[in-house]
Every structure is written in structure tokens, then in C-alpha cells.
Amino acid sequence: MAVPKRRTSHAKKNSRKSANMVKSAPALSICPQCHQPKMPHRVCPNCNYYDGQAVVAED
């Protein structure tokens, strides 16, 4: 069975794990109907439009 010859340093361990810790803010696009920020490729939560069409019926 393979056994490590030397202890893994803090820098080596942290640099290996750093890719999992990087989180970026979600991308936002501007709704063409109401000009409010929204997630891309999703129905606008303010005006319920997607691709120029009303998708969700307003109550």
C-alpha cells in the first residue's frame, strides 16, 4: 500500500482546495420589458415576461 513519504504542507493543501472555495456572484442581465436585473434565461420576477411574451399569468 502506498504511504506518503512527506507531510503535505499547508500551502500545497490550501492551493489544491482553493478551486472549490472560489464562488462568483451570479450573472445578471437586464429585462427588456421592465429594465430590472434578472437571471439570464429565466422569467423576469418583476414583470413575468420571457423572450417578449407574458409567461406567468398575473393574479
N, C-alpha and C positions, 0 to 999 in steps of 0.2 A: 504494500500500500504506500502511495506517495505521501511524504511528510514534508512540509516546508522547512527549508534549511535556515532561513532567517525570518524574523518577525516583520510583518508588513508595517511600514511607517505610517504615521498619521497623514502625511501629505499624499502618499500613494493611495491610501484607503479613501481619503476625502475626495481626491480628484476622480477616482473611479465612481464614487457615488454622486458626484455633483450633477451629472446629466439627469438624474431622476429628480433633483431638487429644483431645477430651473422651471419656473412656471411663468408664462407671459399672460398679460391681460388679454381677454377675448377681443377679437377684431370686431369693429363696429362699422356699419355702413349707414348712409343717410336714406331715409324713406323718401321716395319721390313724391308721395302724396302729402304727407304732413311735415316732412323735413325734420323729423326727430331721429335720433340714433336708434338703430336696431341691429340685431344679429343678422349676418348675411344668410341668404337662402332660407329665411323664416318669415312667417306672417308678422307684420308690424303689430306690436301690442297696443299701440295708441289708436290706430285707425282701422285695424283688421284688414288691411289690403296686402296682397301679394301679387307681384307682376302686373299691377294695374287693375286688378279685379278684386272686388269685395269677396273675401273667402269665408269669414265667420259672420253669421247673422248677428246683428246687434239687437239687444233686448230693449 
